[in-house]
Amino acid sequence: MDAVNALDLYSININYVHSIIKAGFGVDEAEAAMMRITDLIRMYDEVKAEFLRGAEIVFACSEPAHAPAGLPPPELIELIAYEVRPAAITELAVRRINLKFGGDASFAVGDLSGRVLAAASGDWPDTIFYNAYKDR
């Protein structure tokens, strides 16, 4: 698959994940698409760059859970922080903590930024959930 097709597949999967989550289904219904996105990010720099552009927009939202369709949902951003651990995701989380919480990460525990830092450090409550999916 070339990068153009990979970007198309990424977009289709992002929209699918977004639709599943917004419809009120559990993340477990979107797991396969989320793991496919993870694979695409690992395999294609262009997909990783597109994901990071979208993640930056989501981090800038006052309520990341209500980010528009076409952008990576917070649950996916957490998964990528855990699975791929790109430094840029941690930088976005730290920037949000600095802007929204005056640099005090203890106030960001329930926020996307705090959850991403936990995921990137391996101290993520959803680790068991995603590891169980991968072990199937």
JOLINSUL-V848723 format. One record per pair of residues at least 6 apart in sequence whose ideal C-beta (glycine too) atoms are under 6 Angstrom apart, sorted by sequence separation. I is the first residue (numbers start at 1). J is the second residue. If there is no record, write none. Layout:
BEGIN
I,J ; I,J
END
This chain:
BEGIN
41,47 ; 58,64 ; 61,67 ; 101,107 ; 108,114 ; 118,124 ; 40,47 ; 41,48 ; 101,108 ; 81,89 ; 97,105 ; 20,29 ; 58,67 ; 65,74 ; 20,30 ; 41,51 ; 64,74 ; 97,108 ; 17,30 ; 58,71 ; 57,71 ; 17,33 ; 97,113 ; 16,33 ; 17,34 ; 54,71 ; 55,72 ; 96,113 ; 54,72 ; 13,33 ; 93,113 ; 51,72 ; 55,77 ; 13,36 ; 93,116 ; 13,37 ; 93,117 ; 89,116 ; 10,40 ; 90,120 ; 59,92 ; 6,40 ; 81,116 ; 85,120 ; 52,88 ; 56,92 ; 10,47 ; 59,96 ; 78,115 ; 82,119 ; 6,44 ; 74,112 ; 78,116 ; 81,119 ; 7,46 ; 81,120 ; 3,44 ; 6,47 ; 78,119 ; 34,76 ; 82,124 ; 3,46 ; 41,84 ; 34,79 ; 38,83 ; 27,75 ; 64,112 ; 18,69 ; 21,73 ; 18,73 ; 17,73 ; 17,76 ; 31,133
END
